[in-house]
Amino acid sequence: MAYLNDHYLKLKAGYLFPEIGRRVKAFGDANPDAAKRIIRCGIGDVTEPLPEAVRTAMHRAIDEMGTREGFHGYGPEQGYEWLRHAIAEHDFRARGLEVADDEVFVSDGSKCDCGNILDILGGDNRIAITDPVYPVYVDTNVMAGHTGDADASGAYGGITYLRCSAENGFVAAPPAEVVDVIYLCFPNNPTGAVATREQLTAWVEYALRHRSLILFDAAYEAYISDPSLPRSIYEIPGAREVAIEFRSFSKNGGFTGTRCACIVVPKTLLASTRSGEQLPLHPLWARRHTTKFNGVSYPVQRGAEALYTPEGKAQVAALIAHYMGNAAILRDAATAIGLRVYGGVNAPYIWCSTPAGLTSWEMFDRMLGEANVVITPGSGFGSAGEGYFRISAFNSRANAEEVARRIKAIAW
Ligand code: MLT
């Protein structure tokens, strides 16, 4: 007899975004005319074309692949040295941060990395997760058997939830209790909040004190324009001893469909064996990555490398400016109808309170039914997200303007 992984049976609902997709499809099937007007501001998927520098590099790489001399079979699982070097050099060393080339591991996405990292961590860690949160952090821990069952509110036993609200600016402070692994995401998905240097320092000091591990998701760092805000956890002294950083080309270079990301595992980062010995995580991740992954394709890595050329950097800056222009339009519209509006300044997500009396899913239904606009219900990110909804700024300018018009046209 084959046994299944019982932990999957603890998962409360379908993954949030496919669930939204199902509801939108059902609405569209029942309302074919309205379906033609639907504008999607739900999932944070980029809409603008790949930067020219990327396309040129990928074309060239594909032409190389068509020659005997330029053909590439399996590449190094951790990524080609030239891409690891470009990432370490431009994202870290050029900003005065110490990250060696071989501490960077290239992958096919941060979502995968966030789940895969659990392979090298023990099963008994006390996990801390913010609420609301990117659901992948929670669901992957449930799948790995690191939690108990969910209660009526959807909270899983064994997880320490760090409540984020308007009162704490949607940035949780370290808890009084000791936790072993902490997920932090800044700029935050879904709230758009960004931790200050002082707030991140408090987390790094907590982790140093308790020998905890911080899993720092920096997928949206390119959206930070305020120079006082940290764009990497390694800007905080001591972070190389306590943090793994996740980075992605999805939201800066438009790679959501192209797939390329990386994680940084400092060689100075240690974790404990059951017998209390402190050992580095770097060789474990190298072993895991080279055993279970065969690398990102050569043309895609060449495309990612091109993001670090002067042309690539200028084109990324233009993409960010475009999406942040949308964010400003959407923020203004939500403010104009009297909602409390957060995020959307150093982040591509706008986090809004629902109009009085509406739950997050009721707001989802009204936006879909009356404005034909798809948003993400805040409660889909955790119980503390109830009473909020998220609007994604990833869209064309025309769509962002149309969404703003439609939001303002509804009698709330
Ligand atoms: C989101 O909408 O939260 C993101 O697109 C999810 C992701 O990046 O996987």
Boltz pocket constraint, residues with backbone or C-beta under 6 A from the ligand:
constraints:
  - pocket:
      binder: B
      contacts: [[A, 42], [A, 43], [A, 44], [A, 45], [A, 111], [A, 134], [A, 189]]
      max_distance: 6.0
